[in-house]
Amino acid sequence: MKRFLYPASPKKVKALIFLVLIIGFSNAFGKEPLDVRKAFEKAEAFYQKNDYGSTAETYEQILSEGVVSASLYYNLGNAYFKSGNLGKAVLNYERALQFSPEDKELKHNLDFVRDLLQDKVESSESPHWLQKLLRIPQLLTLNMVTAASSICYILLLLLCACVVVRPPIRTTMFRTFFIPLISLFAFFLGIGILKVVELRSSPAIVTLEQLDVYYGPSVHETKAFVLHAGTKCSIRQTSGDWVLIWLSNDRGGWVQRNGLERI
């Protein structure tokens, strides 16, 4: 079955225009701000003329004004893909995914571009059920997890208060509500910890066409392997202009900082 890249849907375009209008109004009192609305219209015009390089450049200017949204990153990812820059395309789709983790069109485009990448990084061997379980945190944002765990915690406190006030129903309440609530609380708390660890690990995308990975923070060290544009990794440590990265297949090494960008 032939796959294709989804363009920006009318819903995404309307959401982006609305955001642009708000930012443009808030900047109206600033000193010579970029006309964000005109910049957006300019980017759309470039896209319609198949001038994808200018489209990406214009969207980057809008981002520099502090405008951030899933729709903007989505459109920017499309522009970079059309211009042949797969690394930047993946980077901006990943950034859009942080704002809209359940967007089907966004996920489709990201998967589409990943299939075109040169590096096929497979995760280290693990049971199929565990791989499915590890995908759950990707569907939830940290705010969603925090809200869900907070609700469970409040309900647990209310349940404990009810048990204290009415001891005769203690057994029934415990079996019916306490175990499910404590299980949900532990579940969301665990996902929250995973999300925090993920944020601290600083996920990044390789943006250079070719990036050499070394065993130490120097070009004089032995070269370990080579990565290519679009590969996702996590930054574990920094040392000057070098960063220690790690891949999902448990391989890692040192690369120059300018070869990748944080998501």
Secondary structure, 3 states (H helix, E strand, C coil): CCCCCCCCCHHHHHHHHHHHHHHHHHHHHCCCCCCHHHHHHHHHHHHHCCCHHHHHHHHHHHHHCCCCCHHHHHHHHHHHHHCCCHHHHHHHHHHHHHHCCCCHHHHHHHHHHHCCCCCCCCCCCCCHHHHHHHCHHHHCCHHHHHHHHHHHHHHHHHHHHHHHHCHHHHHHHHHHHHHHHHHHHHHHHHHHHHHHHHHHCCEEEECCCEEEEECCCCCCCCEEEEEECCCEEEEEEEECCEEEEECCCCCEEEEEHHHEEEC
